[in-house]
């Protein structure tokens, strides 16, 4: 896939979680004086102009990208991905969670370079929330919601998924931060 054709990829950021373990909205937590969300947007904007945020929180409007509430509320990441794909106008979509402030353009370019049209999904081995989805999977996500199969891993098991290994030097950049302790540990290497 040619990265210069960035109009053919949409970046979807999921910011609908309850952030109960962090005690505050993870996407708005500051790292180096910028919200996690801004770090993610900075990485995504290096590869695409098409970015949207799945959230019901009005605070996310300040980032200047379209925000969409879940079409079917309270369905976790499966519902968030369904919502994002529903609002996307591109075949290929990179879905990221709002709790990966260390994400880099290099991680995203590597993901894009691993794209194979024979697969529905291209994802890193250890995390389903740094993933490229073909828009055609939207039907499977709706089926999962209707059948109350809200585990993202179970939904992915029904699709043709290309798992790509994470090179050691990229591992820190896809680390998701769910607690204050994880954040303290992560900033030691950032």
N, C-alpha and C positions, 0 to 999 in steps of 0.2 A: 504494500500500500504506500502510495506516495504521500509523504507527510505535508508537502507543500499544498496539497489539495485539502486543506483543513476545513473547507466548507462541507466536506463529506463526513465529518465526525461531530457528534454532539457530546459535550462533557456534562454529565448529570451528577450533581452532588447531593447526597442524601443527608439531610439535616433534620430528620423528624424524630430522632430517638429521644428518650426521656432523660438521658444523661444521669441516671440515678446514682451510679457509682462515682461519678465525678462531682456531683453535688451542684453543678452549674451546667449551662448549655455548652457542650464541648466545642461546637463550632465557633463560639464567641470567646472562648478562653484565649488569653494572650500568650504569644510566644514571640520573643524579640520585639515587643511592643506592637505586634500585629495579631489580629484574631487568627486562630487556626484556619478559618474559612478563607482569609485573604491569602495565606500561603498556598492553599489548594488552588484557588483561582489563579494565582500567579503562575503556577506550574501548568495548569490547563490552558491558560490563555496563550502560552507559548506554542501550542499545537492546534488550537481551534478558536474561532470567534464565537462559536455556538456553545453557550454555557447556560444551564438552567439549574435551579435549586428546588429540591423537593422539601418543603417545610410549611408548617402552618404558623410559624413565628414571624411577626411583622418586622422584627429587628433585622432580618436577613435582606430586606428590601434595600438597605443602605449600601449593599455591595453593587447595585446597579444591574443585576441580571434578573430575568423573569423568575418569580417564585410561584410554586404551585403546591397547594395542599393535596394530601392524599385523596385520590378519587374515591377509594374505599378506605375509610379511616381504620387505624389500629390493626394493621396487618403486617407490621414490622418491615424489614428490608424487602420482603417479597412485594408488599404493597407499594413501597417507595419506588422500587424498580419498575413496577407496572405503571405507576403514575408518570415517572420520568420518560419511559418509552412511549407512553400515550401522547405526550406533549412534544416529543422529538420529531423532527422532520427529516432525519438522516437515517440511512440504513445501519451505520455503525455508531455505537454509543459507548463511551467510556464512563463507567459508573464508579464513583469514589465515595467513601464515607467522609463525614465532616471531621473525623478525629485522626487524620493522618497529616499533621502539620509539616512533616519533614519530606513529603512527597516532592519529587523533582521532575523536571522535563525529561531527564534521562530515563527515569523509570517508565514514563508514559511512552516515550519514543521506542523503548525496548519492547513494550507491550504491543504497540502498533506494528513494529517490524516482525513480530511473531505471528501476526494475523494470518489466518488460512481460511479461505472462503469455504472449505469443506467442513468447517466447524460452526456451531451456533454461537459459541462462547470461547473466548481466549482469556485465561486467568493465570495469575501467579499461584504456585502450589499451595502456599500457606494461608492465603487470604482471598475470600470471595468478594471483597469490597475494593479491589483494584482490578477491574475486569472490563473487557470489551464485549459487548453484546450486539448481535445482529438484531435488528428491530423485529424480525420475524418471530422471535421467542415470546413476544407479548402475549400470544394466545396461551402458551404454557403457563405464564405467570398468572393470567386470569383464571385458568383452570385450577392452579394451586390455591388461589384465594377461595374460589368457589368450593373446593374440596377440603378447605381448612388445613392444607398442607403448607404451613407457614415457615417451615425450616428452609432457609435458602439452600443449604447443602442438599436437601431432599429434592428441591425443585431442580437444582443443577444436575442431579443424578439422572433426570429424565431427558436431558439435553445432550447434544454432542459437544463435549467440552475438551478443549486443548489446554492441558496443564503445562505451564512452562516453569522451568526451574528458576529459582532466584539466585542470581550470582551473589556471592558473599558480600561484595562491596555495595550491592543495592539493598540488602536486607534491612539496614537501619531506616531506609527512606520509606518503607511501606509499613512501618511499625504503627499500629493504631494505639491511641492513648485513651484508656478508659478510666484511669484513676490518677490521683495526685502522685501516688508512688511511682506509677509507670512513667509519668511525665518527668519526675525528678531523675529517674534512672536514664531516661532517653536523652535528656539535655546534656548528660555527661559526654556523649559522643557526637552531639550535633555541633 
